[in-house]
């Protein structure tokens, strides 16, 4: 799998988790939804920088 395809799959997984949690738990809670979404993006970003980035 090429590097770009792996990155696209990583981003699709992140978006799927964000949307899934929004629909399942935070439908009518806009501030909580925003905080959780920012947290998910930060966790995915940290995971990418620690484990998946190539030097």
PDBQT receptor file of N, H, CA, C and O in Angstrom, charges set to zero:
ATOM      1  N   UNK A   1       0.842  -1.163   0.000  1.00  0.00    +0.000 N 
ATOM      2  CA  UNK A   1       0.000   0.000   0.000  1.00  0.00    +0.000 C 
ATOM      3  C   UNK A   1       0.896   1.236   0.000  1.00  0.00    +0.000 C 
ATOM      4  O   UNK A   1       1.863   1.309   0.758  1.00  0.00    +0.000 OA
ATOM      5  N   UNK A   2       0.579   2.180  -0.829  1.00  0.00    +0.000 N 
ATOM      6  H   UNK A   2      -0.207   2.121  -1.444  1.00  0.00    +0.000 HD
ATOM      7  CA  UNK A   2       1.403   3.377  -0.893  1.00  0.00    +0.000 C 
ATOM      8  C   UNK A   2       1.161   4.271   0.314  1.00  0.00    +0.000 C 
ATOM      9  O   UNK A   2       0.193   4.100   1.055  1.00  0.00    +0.000 OA
ATOM     10  N   UNK A   3       2.045   5.209   0.490  1.00  0.00    +0.000 N 
ATOM     11  H   UNK A   3       2.832   5.349  -0.112  1.00  0.00    +0.000 HD
ATOM     12  CA  UNK A   3       1.952   6.119   1.644  1.00  0.00    +0.000 C 
ATOM     13  C   UNK A   3       0.682   6.957   1.582  1.00  0.00    +0.000 C 
ATOM     14  O   UNK A   3       0.039   7.175   2.609  1.00  0.00    +0.000 OA
ATOM     15  N   UNK A   4       0.309   7.433   0.388  1.00  0.00    +0.000 N 
ATOM     16  H   UNK A   4       0.831   7.256  -0.446  1.00  0.00    +0.000 HD
ATOM     17  CA  UNK A   4      -0.887   8.257   0.257  1.00  0.00    +0.000 C 
ATOM     18  C   UNK A   4      -2.159   7.469   0.545  1.00  0.00    +0.000 C 
ATOM     19  O   UNK A   4      -3.081   7.991   1.172  1.00  0.00    +0.000 OA
ATOM     20  N   UNK A   5      -2.219   6.236   0.101  1.00  0.00    +0.000 N 
ATOM     21  H   UNK A   5      -1.470   5.811  -0.408  1.00  0.00    +0.000 HD
ATOM     22  CA  UNK A   5      -3.401   5.411   0.347  1.00  0.00    +0.000 C 
ATOM     23  C   UNK A   5      -3.544   5.130   1.846  1.00  0.00    +0.000 C 
ATOM     24  O   UNK A   5      -4.656   5.134   2.374  1.00  0.00    +0.000 OA
ATOM     25  N   UNK A   6      -2.444   4.891   2.515  1.00  0.00    +0.000 N 
ATOM     26  H   UNK A   6      -1.541   4.887   2.086  1.00  0.00    +0.000 HD
ATOM     27  CA  UNK A   6      -2.490   4.669   3.959  1.00  0.00    +0.000 C 
ATOM     28  C   UNK A   6      -2.947   5.904   4.710  1.00  0.00    +0.000 C 
ATOM     29  O   UNK A   6      -3.711   5.801   5.669  1.00  0.00    +0.000 OA
ATOM     30  N   UNK A   7      -2.490   7.066   4.286  1.00  0.00    +0.000 N 
ATOM     31  H   UNK A   7      -1.869   7.150   3.506  1.00  0.00    +0.000 HD
ATOM     32  CA  UNK A   7      -2.906   8.314   4.916  1.00  0.00    +0.000 C 
ATOM     33  C   UNK A   7      -4.390   8.575   4.689  1.00  0.00    +0.000 C 
ATOM     34  O   UNK A   7      -5.089   9.029   5.595  1.00  0.00    +0.000 OA
ATOM     35  N   UNK A   8      -4.867   8.292   3.494  1.00  0.00    +0.000 N 
ATOM     36  H   UNK A   8      -4.300   7.923   2.758  1.00  0.00    +0.000 HD
ATOM     37  CA  UNK A   8      -6.295   8.469   3.195  1.00  0.00    +0.000 C 
ATOM     38  C   UNK A   8      -7.135   7.541   4.068  1.00  0.00    +0.000 C 
ATOM     39  O   UNK A   8      -8.158   7.966   4.606  1.00  0.00    +0.000 OA
ATOM     40  N   UNK A   9      -6.726   6.293   4.218  1.00  0.00    +0.000 N 
ATOM     41  H   UNK A   9      -5.895   5.948   3.781  1.00  0.00    +0.000 HD
ATOM     42  CA  UNK A   9      -7.449   5.365   5.074  1.00  0.00    +0.000 C 
ATOM     43  C   UNK A   9      -7.428   5.819   6.538  1.00  0.00    +0.000 C 
ATOM     44  O   UNK A   9      -8.418   5.664   7.252  1.00  0.00    +0.000 OA
ATOM     45  N   UNK A  10      -6.313   6.373   6.976  1.00  0.00    +0.000 N 
ATOM     46  H   UNK A  10      -5.508   6.500   6.396  1.00  0.00    +0.000 HD
ATOM     47  CA  UNK A  10      -6.199   6.889   8.339  1.00  0.00    +0.000 C 
ATOM     48  C   UNK A  10      -7.180   8.038   8.553  1.00  0.00    +0.000 C 
ATOM     49  O   UNK A  10      -7.864   8.086   9.575  1.00  0.00    +0.000 OA
ATOM     50  N   UNK A  11      -7.251   8.958   7.600  1.00  0.00    +0.000 N 
ATOM     51  H   UNK A  11      -6.695   8.919   6.770  1.00  0.00    +0.000 HD
ATOM     52  CA  UNK A  11      -8.173  10.088   7.710  1.00  0.00    +0.000 C 
ATOM     53  C   UNK A  11      -9.628   9.646   7.638  1.00  0.00    +0.000 C 
ATOM     54  O   UNK A  11     -10.474  10.188   8.349  1.00  0.00    +0.000 OA
ATOM     55  N   UNK A  12      -9.927   8.672   6.791  1.00  0.00    +0.000 N 
ATOM     56  H   UNK A  12      -9.240   8.232   6.214  1.00  0.00    +0.000 HD
ATOM     57  CA  UNK A  12     -11.295   8.155   6.697  1.00  0.00    +0.000 C 
ATOM     58  C   UNK A  12     -11.702   7.494   8.012  1.00  0.00    +0.000 C 
ATOM     59  O   UNK A  12     -12.843   7.635   8.451  1.00  0.00    +0.000 OA
ATOM     60  N   UNK A  13     -10.784   6.782   8.636  1.00  0.00    +0.000 N 
ATOM     61  H   UNK A  13      -9.857   6.667   8.280  1.00  0.00    +0.000 HD
ATOM     62  CA  UNK A  13     -11.084   6.168   9.933  1.00  0.00    +0.000 C 
ATOM     63  C   UNK A  13     -11.354   7.233  10.993  1.00  0.00    +0.000 C 
ATOM     64  O   UNK A  13     -12.264   7.077  11.808  1.00  0.00    +0.000 OA
ATOM     65  N   UNK A  14     -10.573   8.313  10.989  1.00  0.00    +0.000 N 
ATOM     66  H   UNK A  14      -9.835   8.439  10.326  1.00  0.00    +0.000 HD
ATOM     67  CA  UNK A  14     -10.786   9.388  11.944  1.00  0.00    +0.000 C 
ATOM     68  C   UNK A  14     -12.149  10.040  11.734  1.00  0.00    +0.000 C 
ATOM     69  O   UNK A  14     -12.876  10.281  12.698  1.00  0.00    +0.000 OA
ATOM     70  N   UNK A  15     -12.494  10.322  10.502  1.00  0.00    +0.000 N 
ATOM     71  H   UNK A  15     -11.904  10.126   9.719  1.00  0.00    +0.000 HD
ATOM     72  CA  UNK A  15     -13.783  10.948  10.209  1.00  0.00    +0.000 C 
ATOM     73  C   UNK A  15     -14.930  10.019  10.596  1.00  0.00    +0.000 C 
ATOM     74  O   UNK A  15     -15.941  10.475  11.130  1.00  0.00    +0.000 OA
ATOM     75  N   UNK A  16     -14.784   8.725  10.334  1.00  0.00    +0.000 N 
ATOM     76  H   UNK A  16     -13.963   8.354   9.901  1.00  0.00    +0.000 HD
ATOM     77  CA  UNK A  16     -15.839   7.773  10.684  1.00  0.00    +0.000 C 
ATOM     78  C   UNK A  16     -16.053   7.721  12.195  1.00  0.00    +0.000 C 
ATOM     79  O   UNK A  16     -17.192   7.637  12.653  1.00  0.00    +0.000 OA
ATOM     80  N   UNK A  17     -14.983   7.770  12.964  1.00  0.00    +0.000 N 
ATOM     81  H   UNK A  17     -14.057   7.838  12.591  1.00  0.00    +0.000 HD
ATOM     82  CA  UNK A  17     -15.115   7.752  14.421  1.00  0.00    +0.000 C 
ATOM     83  C   UNK A  17     -15.765   9.033  14.915  1.00  0.00    +0.000 C 
ATOM     84  O   UNK A  17     -16.637   8.987  15.783  1.00  0.00    +0.000 OA
ATOM     85  N   UNK A  18     -15.355  10.178  14.375  1.00  0.00    +0.000 N 
ATOM     86  H   UNK A  18     -14.647  10.215  13.670  1.00  0.00    +0.000 HD
ATOM     87  CA  UNK A  18     -15.941  11.452  14.792  1.00  0.00    +0.000 C 
ATOM     88  C   UNK A  18     -17.432  11.485  14.481  1.00  0.00    +0.000 C 
ATOM     89  O   UNK A  18     -18.232  11.836  15.348  1.00  0.00    +0.000 OA
ATOM     90  N   UNK A  19     -17.813  11.130  13.273  1.00  0.00    +0.000 N 
ATOM     91  H   UNK A  19     -17.162  10.845  12.569  1.00  0.00    +0.000 HD
ATOM     92  CA  UNK A  19     -19.217  11.161  12.887  1.00  0.00    +0.000 C 
ATOM     93  C   UNK A  19     -20.022  10.136  13.673  1.00  0.00    +0.000 C 
ATOM     94  O   UNK A  19     -21.139  10.426  14.103  1.00  0.00    +0.000 OA
ATOM     95  N   UNK A  20     -19.477   8.956  13.863  1.00  0.00    +0.000 N 
ATOM     96  H   UNK A  20     -18.571   8.721  13.514  1.00  0.00    +0.000 HD
ATOM     97  CA  UNK A  20     -20.180   7.921  14.614  1.00  0.00    +0.000 C 
ATOM     98  C   UNK A  20     -20.456   8.333  16.048  1.00  0.00    +0.000 C 
ATOM     99  O   UNK A  20     -21.560   8.123  16.551  1.00  0.00    +0.000 OA
ATOM    100  N   UNK A  21     -19.467   8.917  16.714  1.00  0.00    +0.000 N 
ATOM    101  H   UNK A  21     -18.571   9.087  16.305  1.00  0.00    +0.000 HD
ATOM    102  CA  UNK A  21     -19.681   9.374  18.086  1.00  0.00    +0.000 C 
ATOM    103  C   UNK A  21     -20.646  10.548  18.144  1.00  0.00    +0.000 C 
ATOM    104  O   UNK A  21     -21.458  10.643  19.064  1.00  0.00    +0.000 OA
ATOM    105  N   UNK A  22     -20.561  11.437  17.171  1.00  0.00    +0.000 N 
ATOM    106  H   UNK A  22     -19.901  11.360  16.424  1.00  0.00    +0.000 HD
ATOM    107  CA  UNK A  22     -21.495  12.570  17.134  1.00  0.00    +0.000 C 
ATOM    108  C   UNK A  22     -22.933  12.086  17.031  1.00  0.00    +0.000 C 
ATOM    109  O   UNK A  22     -23.804  12.548  17.768  1.00  0.00    +0.000 OA
ATOM    110  N   UNK A  23     -23.176  11.173  16.133  1.00  0.00    +0.000 N 
ATOM    111  H   UNK A  23     -22.469  10.798  15.534  1.00  0.00    +0.000 HD
ATOM    112  CA  UNK A  23     -24.549  10.685  15.921  1.00  0.00    +0.000 C 
ATOM    113  C   UNK A  23     -25.022   9.847  17.104  1.00  0.00    +0.000 C 
ATOM    114  O   UNK A  23     -26.178   9.947  17.514  1.00  0.00    +0.000 OA
ATOM    115  N   UNK A  24     -24.139   9.026  17.652  1.00  0.00    +0.000 N 
ATOM    116  H   UNK A  24     -23.199   8.944  17.319  1.00  0.00    +0.000 HD
ATOM    117  CA  UNK A  24     -24.554   8.104  18.702  1.00  0.00    +0.000 C 
ATOM    118  C   UNK A  24     -24.753   8.778  20.067  1.00  0.00    +0.000 C 
ATOM    119  O   UNK A  24     -25.692   8.444  20.790  1.00  0.00    +0.000 OA
ATOM    120  N   UNK A  25     -23.874   9.723  20.420  1.00  0.00    +0.000 N 
ATOM    121  H   UNK A  25     -23.111   9.995  19.832  1.00  0.00    +0.000 HD
ATOM    122  CA  UNK A  25     -23.894  10.218  21.794  1.00  0.00    +0.000 C 
ATOM    123  C   UNK A  25     -24.124  11.716  21.944  1.00  0.00    +0.000 C 
ATOM    124  O   UNK A  25     -24.679  12.142  22.957  1.00  0.00    +0.000 OA
ATOM    125  N   UNK A  26     -23.721  12.521  20.983  1.00  0.00    +0.000 N 
ATOM    126  H   UNK A  26     -23.270  12.175  20.160  1.00  0.00    +0.000 HD
ATOM    127  CA  UNK A  26     -23.689  13.965  21.176  1.00  0.00    +0.000 C 
ATOM    128  C   UNK A  26     -24.570  14.720  20.197  1.00  0.00    +0.000 C 
ATOM    129  O   UNK A  26     -24.194  15.797  19.734  1.00  0.00    +0.000 OA
ATOM    130  N   UNK A  27     -25.710  14.188  19.880  1.00  0.00    +0.000 N 
ATOM    131  H   UNK A  27     -26.015  13.313  20.256  1.00  0.00    +0.000 HD
ATOM    132  CA  UNK A  27     -26.579  14.794  18.879  1.00  0.00    +0.000 C 
ATOM    133  C   UNK A  27     -27.024  16.201  19.260  1.00  0.00    +0.000 C 
ATOM    134  O   UNK A  27     -26.965  17.100  18.421  1.00  0.00    +0.000 OA
ATOM    135  N   UNK A  28     -27.464  16.421  20.488  1.00  0.00    +0.000 N 
ATOM    136  H   UNK A  28     -27.512  15.691  21.169  1.00  0.00    +0.000 HD
ATOM    137  CA  UNK A  28     -28.008  17.718  20.903  1.00  0.00    +0.000 C 
ATOM    138  C   UNK A  28     -27.109  18.441  21.903  1.00  0.00    +0.000 C 
ATOM    139  O   UNK A  28     -27.588  19.287  22.658  1.00  0.00    +0.000 OA
ATOM    140  N   UNK A  29     -25.842  18.130  21.920  1.00  0.00    +0.000 N 
ATOM    141  H   UNK A  29     -25.452  17.442  21.307  1.00  0.00    +0.000 HD
ATOM    142  CA  UNK A  29     -24.900  18.737  22.859  1.00  0.00    +0.000 C 
ATOM    143  C   UNK A  29     -23.744  19.369  22.078  1.00  0.00    +0.000 C 
ATOM    144  O   UNK A  29     -22.695  18.742  21.933  1.00  0.00    +0.000 OA
ATOM    145  N   UNK A  30     -23.912  20.594  21.575  1.00  0.00    +0.000 N 
ATOM    146  H   UNK A  30     -24.764  21.103  21.693  1.00  0.00    +0.000 HD
ATOM    147  CA  UNK A  30     -22.908  21.155  20.660  1.00  0.00    +0.000 C 
ATOM    148  C   UNK A  30     -21.538  21.393  21.300  1.00  0.00    +0.000 C 
ATOM    149  O   UNK A  30     -20.525  21.134  20.651  1.00  0.00    +0.000 OA
ATOM    150  N   UNK A  31     -21.467  21.873  22.540  1.00  0.00    +0.000 N 
ATOM    151  H   UNK A  31     -22.291  22.083  23.067  1.00  0.00    +0.000 HD
ATOM    152  CA  UNK A  31     -20.159  22.148  23.138  1.00  0.00    +0.000 C 
ATOM    153  C   UNK A  31     -19.426  20.865  23.503  1.00  0.00    +0.000 C 
ATOM    154  O   UNK A  31     -18.211  20.767  23.331  1.00  0.00    +0.000 OA
ATOM    155  N   UNK A  32     -20.159  19.892  24.002  1.00  0.00    +0.000 N 
ATOM    156  H   UNK A  32     -21.146  19.972  24.141  1.00  0.00    +0.000 HD
ATOM    157  CA  UNK A  32     -19.544  18.608  24.305  1.00  0.00    +0.000 C 
ATOM    158  C   UNK A  32     -19.057  17.927  23.020  1.00  0.00    +0.000 C 
ATOM    159  O   UNK A  32     -17.989  17.316  22.993  1.00  0.00    +0.000 OA
ATOM    160  N   UNK A  33     -19.850  18.043  21.972  1.00  0.00    +0.000 N 
ATOM    161  H   UNK A  33     -20.718  18.539  21.994  1.00  0.00    +0.000 HD
ATOM    162  CA  UNK A  33     -19.470  17.484  20.676  1.00  0.00    +0.000 C 
ATOM    163  C   UNK A  33     -18.181  18.122  20.186  1.00  0.00    +0.000 C 
ATOM    164  O   UNK A  33     -17.288  17.423  19.706  1.00  0.00    +0.000 OA
ATOM    165  N   UNK A  34     -18.074  19.435  20.300  1.00  0.00    +0.000 N 
ATOM    166  H   UNK A  34     -18.800  20.003  20.690  1.00  0.00    +0.000 HD
ATOM    167  CA  UNK A  34     -16.874  20.137  19.864  1.00  0.00    +0.000 C 
ATOM    168  C   UNK A  34     -15.657  19.684  20.660  1.00  0.00    +0.000 C 
ATOM    169  O   UNK A  34     -14.600  19.430  20.083  1.00  0.00    +0.000 OA
ATOM    170  N   UNK A  35     -15.796  19.581  21.979  1.00  0.00    +0.000 N 
ATOM    171  H   UNK A  35     -16.655  19.788  22.448  1.00  0.00    +0.000 HD
ATOM    172  CA  UNK A  35     -14.671  19.164  22.813  1.00  0.00    +0.000 C 
ATOM    173  C   UNK A  35     -14.222  17.741  22.488  1.00  0.00    +0.000 C 
ATOM    174  O   UNK A  35     -13.023  17.471  22.405  1.00  0.00    +0.000 OA
ATOM    175  N   UNK A  36     -15.175  16.837  22.305  1.00  0.00    +0.000 N 
ATOM    176  H   UNK A  36     -16.148  17.057  22.373  1.00  0.00    +0.000 HD
ATOM    177  CA  UNK A  36     -14.826  15.451  21.993  1.00  0.00    +0.000 C 
ATOM    178  C   UNK A  36     -14.176  15.367  20.611  1.00  0.00    +0.000 C 
ATOM    179  O   UNK A  36     -13.207  14.630  20.429  1.00  0.00    +0.000 OA
ATOM    180  N   UNK A  37     -14.699  16.114  19.643  1.00  0.00    +0.000 N 
ATOM    181  H   UNK A  37     -15.486  16.713  19.791  1.00  0.00    +0.000 HD
ATOM    182  CA  UNK A  37     -14.118  16.092  18.302  1.00  0.00    +0.000 C 
ATOM    183  C   UNK A  37     -12.685  16.616  18.305  1.00  0.00    +0.000 C 
ATOM    184  O   UNK A  37     -11.817  16.049  17.642  1.00  0.00    +0.000 OA
ATOM    185  N   UNK A  38     -12.432  17.686  19.043  1.00  0.00    +0.000 N 
ATOM    186  H   UNK A  38     -13.137  18.147  19.582  1.00  0.00    +0.000 HD
ATOM    187  CA  UNK A  38     -11.072  18.205  19.138  1.00  0.00    +0.000 C 
ATOM    188  C   UNK A  38     -10.159  17.185  19.808  1.00  0.00    +0.000 C 
ATOM    189  O   UNK A  38      -9.019  16.998  19.384  1.00  0.00    +0.000 OA
ATOM    190  N   UNK A  39     -10.654  16.528  20.848  1.00  0.00    +0.000 N 
ATOM    191  H   UNK A  39     -11.580  16.681  21.193  1.00  0.00    +0.000 HD
ATOM    192  CA  UNK A  39      -9.868  15.498  21.518  1.00  0.00    +0.000 C 
ATOM    193  C   UNK A  39      -9.529  14.334  20.605  1.00  0.00    +0.000 C 
ATOM    194  O   UNK A  39      -8.402  13.839  20.622  1.00  0.00    +0.000 OA
ATOM    195  N   UNK A  40     -10.491  13.893  19.810  1.00  0.00    +0.000 N 
ATOM    196  H   UNK A  40     -11.406  14.295  19.796  1.00  0.00    +0.000 HD
ATOM    197  CA  UNK A  40     -10.248  12.783  18.885  1.00  0.00    +0.000 C 
ATOM    198  C   UNK A  40      -9.201  13.170  17.856  1.00  0.00    +0.000 C 
ATOM    199  O   UNK A  40      -8.297  12.387  17.564  1.00  0.00    +0.000 OA
ATOM    200  N   UNK A  41      -9.313  14.368  17.306  1.00  0.00    +0.000 N 
ATOM    201  H   UNK A  41     -10.047  15.004  17.543  1.00  0.00    +0.000 HD
ATOM    202  CA  UNK A  41      -8.338  14.824  16.308  1.00  0.00    +0.000 C 
ATOM    203  C   UNK A  41      -6.953  14.935  16.936  1.00  0.00    +0.000 C 
ATOM    204  O   UNK A  41      -5.963  14.578  16.297  1.00  0.00    +0.000 OA
ATOM    205  N   UNK A  42      -6.861  15.421  18.170  1.00  0.00    +0.000 N 
ATOM    206  H   UNK A  42      -7.665  15.711  18.689  1.00  0.00    +0.000 HD
ATOM    207  CA  UNK A  42      -5.559  15.501  18.836  1.00  0.00    +0.000 C 
ATOM    208  C   UNK A  42      -4.956  14.127  19.088  1.00  0.00    +0.000 C 
ATOM    209  O   UNK A  42      -3.751  13.938  18.921  1.00  0.00    +0.000 OA
ATOM    210  N   UNK A  43      -5.786  13.164  19.488  1.00  0.00    +0.000 N 
ATOM    211  H   UNK A  43      -6.765  13.317  19.624  1.00  0.00    +0.000 HD
ATOM    212  CA  UNK A  43      -5.286  11.799  19.714  1.00  0.00    +0.000 C 
ATOM    213  C   UNK A  43      -4.800  11.192  18.398  1.00  0.00    +0.000 C 
ATOM    214  O   UNK A  43      -3.728  10.589  18.355  1.00  0.00    +0.000 OA
ATOM    215  N   UNK A  44      -5.577  11.345  17.331  1.00  0.00    +0.000 N 
ATOM    216  H   UNK A  44      -6.448  11.834  17.366  1.00  0.00    +0.000 HD
ATOM    217  CA  UNK A  44      -5.146  10.820  16.040  1.00  0.00    +0.000 C 
ATOM    218  C   UNK A  44      -3.868  11.511  15.568  1.00  0.00    +0.000 C 
ATOM    219  O   UNK A  44      -2.979  10.867  15.013  1.00  0.00    +0.000 OA
ATOM    220  N   UNK A  45      -3.781  12.821  15.790  1.00  0.00    +0.000 N 
ATOM    221  H   UNK A  45      -4.504  13.344  16.241  1.00  0.00    +0.000 HD
ATOM    222  CA  UNK A  45      -2.575  13.548  15.393  1.00  0.00    +0.000 C 
ATOM    223  C   UNK A  45      -1.354  13.085  16.170  1.00  0.00    +0.000 C 
ATOM    224  O   UNK A  45      -0.286  12.895  15.587  1.00  0.00    +0.000 OA
ATOM    225  N   UNK A  46      -1.495  12.903  17.468  1.00  0.00    +0.000 N 
ATOM    226  H   UNK A  46      -2.362  13.058  17.942  1.00  0.00    +0.000 HD
ATOM    227  CA  UNK A  46      -0.378  12.423  18.288  1.00  0.00    +0.000 C 
ATOM    228  C   UNK A  46       0.041  11.019  17.872  1.00  0.00    +0.000 C 
ATOM    229  O   UNK A  46       1.234  10.731  17.765  1.00  0.00    +0.000 OA
ATOM    230  N   UNK A  47      -0.936  10.142  17.637  1.00  0.00    +0.000 N 
ATOM    231  H   UNK A  47      -1.904  10.375  17.723  1.00  0.00    +0.000 HD
ATOM    232  CA  UNK A  47      -0.620   8.784  17.193  1.00  0.00    +0.000 C 
ATOM    233  C   UNK A  47       0.137   8.814  15.874  1.00  0.00    +0.000 C 
ATOM    234  O   UNK A  47       1.096   8.065  15.687  1.00  0.00    +0.000 OA
ATOM    235  N   UNK A  48      -0.292   9.678  14.957  1.00  0.00    +0.000 N 
ATOM    236  H   UNK A  48      -1.071  10.287  15.109  1.00  0.00    +0.000 HD
ATOM    237  CA  UNK A  48       0.388   9.787  13.670  1.00  0.00    +0.000 C 
ATOM    238  C   UNK A  48       1.826  10.266  13.855  1.00  0.00    +0.000 C 
ATOM    239  O   UNK A  48       2.751   9.695  13.275  1.00  0.00    +0.000 OA
ATOM    240  N   UNK A  49       2.016  11.307  14.657  1.00  0.00    +0.000 N 
ATOM    241  H   UNK A  49       1.265  11.770  15.128  1.00  0.00    +0.000 HD
ATOM    242  CA  UNK A  49       3.355  11.858  14.842  1.00  0.00    +0.000 C 
ATOM    243  C   UNK A  49       4.286  10.891  15.560  1.00  0.00    +0.000 C 
ATOM    244  O   UNK A  49       5.484  10.864  15.280  1.00  0.00    +0.000 OA
ATOM    245  N   UNK A  50       3.752  10.099  16.479  1.00  0.00    +0.000 N 
ATOM    246  H   UNK A  50       2.778  10.120  16.707  1.00  0.00    +0.000 HD
ATOM    247  CA  UNK A  50       4.602   9.187  17.247  1.00  0.00    +0.000 C 
ATOM    248  C   UNK A  50       4.916   7.913  16.464  1.00  0.00    +0.000 C 
ATOM    249  O   UNK A  50       6.066   7.474  16.439  1.00  0.00    +0.000 OA
ATOM    250  N   UNK A  51       3.912   7.316  15.826  1.00  0.00    +0.000 N 
ATOM    251  H   UNK A  51       2.978   7.673  15.846  1.00  0.00    +0.000 HD
ATOM    252  CA  UNK A  51       4.089   5.983  15.277  1.00  0.00    +0.000 C 
ATOM    253  C   UNK A  51       4.145   5.901  13.745  1.00  0.00    +0.000 C 
ATOM    254  O   UNK A  51       4.811   5.014  13.213  1.00  0.00    +0.000 OA
ATOM    255  N   UNK A  52       3.483   6.778  13.044  1.00  0.00    +0.000 N 
ATOM    256  H   UNK A  52       2.942   7.498  13.477  1.00  0.00    +0.000 HD
ATOM    257  CA  UNK A  52       3.325   6.584  11.602  1.00  0.00    +0.000 C 
ATOM    258  C   UNK A  52       4.174   7.502  10.735  1.00  0.00    +0.000 C 
ATOM    259  O   UNK A  52       4.361   7.224   9.550  1.00  0.00    +0.000 OA
ATOM    260  N   UNK A  53       4.684   8.573  11.288  1.00  0.00    +0.000 N 
ATOM    261  H   UNK A  53       4.532   8.799  12.250  1.00  0.00    +0.000 HD
ATOM    262  CA  UNK A  53       5.489   9.486  10.492  1.00  0.00    +0.000 C 
ATOM    263  C   UNK A  53       6.830   8.844  10.190  1.00  0.00    +0.000 C 
ATOM    264  O   UNK A  53       7.457   8.247  11.065  1.00  0.00    +0.000 OA
ATOM    265  N   UNK A  54       7.252   8.969   8.978  1.00  0.00    +0.000 N 
ATOM    266  H   UNK A  54       6.743   9.454   8.268  1.00  0.00    +0.000 HD
ATOM    267  CA  UNK A  54       8.548   8.416   8.590  1.00  0.00    +0.000 C 
ATOM    268  C   UNK A  54       9.576   9.541   8.571  1.00  0.00    +0.000 C 
ATOM    269  O   UNK A  54       9.291  10.636   8.085  1.00  0.00    +0.000 OA
ATOM    270  N   UNK A  55      10.779   9.272   9.101  1.00  0.00    +0.000 N 
ATOM    271  H   UNK A  55      11.010   8.383   9.496  1.00  0.00    +0.000 HD
ATOM    272  CA  UNK A  55      11.816  10.326   9.154  1.00  0.00    +0.000 C 
ATOM    273  C   UNK A  55      12.358  10.687   7.786  1.00  0.00    +0.000 C 
ATOM    274  O   UNK A  55      13.229  11.550   7.676  1.00  0.00    +0.000 OA
TER     275      UNK A  55
